[in-house]
Amino acid sequence: WGAFLTTFFAFFMIVATTATLFVHNIPLTSGEEAALAIEPFAGKLAGTFFAIGILNAGFMGIVVVSLCTAYALAEFFGLSGSLNMPYKQSKIFYTVFMLQLVIGAIFALIPGLSVFQIAVVTQSLNAMSLPFTFYFLIKLTNNEKIMGKYKNNTFQKYFASICTIFIIIASVVSLTLTIHDALTH
């Protein structure tokens, strides 16, 4: 349900911003501005859906990222950790998870700090690191010594490589546009 709702609202947010704000060349610096700017062009309901979508994405994002990090750290260090386990058995897991939520809340509450700009910067960093991540993932999944019988077959190898090329191009374009936008504003 979470994936469906996130995708559902993301779709309407993209359509609404493209059909209204982008077409009318309205710059944005926050999600609140976007929700308010859409209303004159697409109606109050569109602004409301955009606001709900932003709120939904925020809730999903903070929980998913925090849980993934807690699971990854527990796995990496060989610790027991899961939401299915009681706190006494997974203290480090729950502590890492909760600490991330608290740190995120503190950042969000700092007056004058643009959460929108933080999101742009982190996504730019993500775009820069993505090609390297894909390179190593493809090398790993094509290595028979590591993957054994689960090694990529020929179709999977080419499909992953082609998708990676498209993602790298999209990352470079995204990063270039972000830098260009930052330098011109």
Secondary structure as GFF3:
##gff-version 3
##sequence-region A 1 185
A	DSSP	alpha_helix	2	16	.	.	.	ID=ss1
A	DSSP	pi_helix	17	22	.	.	.	ID=ss2
A	DSSP	alpha_helix	31	42	.	.	.	ID=ss3
A	DSSP	alpha_helix	44	76	.	.	.	ID=ss4
A	DSSP	three_ten_helix	87	89	.	.	.	ID=ss5
A	DSSP	alpha_helix	91	109	.	.	.	ID=ss6
A	DSSP	alpha_helix	115	141	.	.	.	ID=ss7
A	DSSP	alpha_helix	144	147	.	.	.	ID=ss8
A	DSSP	three_ten_helix	148	150	.	.	.	ID=ss9
A	DSSP	alpha_helix	154	184	.	.	.	ID=ss10
###
